[in-house]
Amino acid sequence: MQYQLQRIIDISDRLVEKYGTRDPFEIADCLNLVVVLSNELVDLKGIYIYYKEIKIGCLSVNASLDDCMKKVVCAHEIGHDRLHRSICNGFFPESDTHTLFLKTEYEANLFAANLLISDDEFLDCAQLGMTRLMMASELDTDPNMIDFKAEILKAKGYNINLQNHCTLFLK
């Protein structure tokens, strides 16, 4: 397993264990991160800001998102705080090189998936033959988080083959 992926897993697992929750809003509060639900984020789902001078992180989440997506965005922004704070100067450097942007966004998505979905919950759903959409509904998350969690579990050595459709839908 890649070093960075293992680091992402370790950091997110430690947060869940330390704070006894997978709720990203509770975890953000425990980390003393300021969370703002904003109506001003017209084209953005969320943003992470770190103020080095006063050592405070702020997560802004688009208030118009549904509750499920607010959790996903909050977890993603916590990922930026835990993984990328050292490269942040004020706003997260989304205008920096395209490669850095793609890498950090990908890592924050992996972090969010691992924070929000336990291995056991995912594997239980997979064992029942659920499709990724069924799993997302059951686990109250976005289908993309299912894909990222599947990637994590594959890296851990699990044989994960998700269907995009239910083969028994006419049964």
Order of alpha helices (4+ residues) and beta strands (2+ residues): alpha-alpha-beta-beta-beta-alpha-beta-alpha-alpha-alpha-alpha
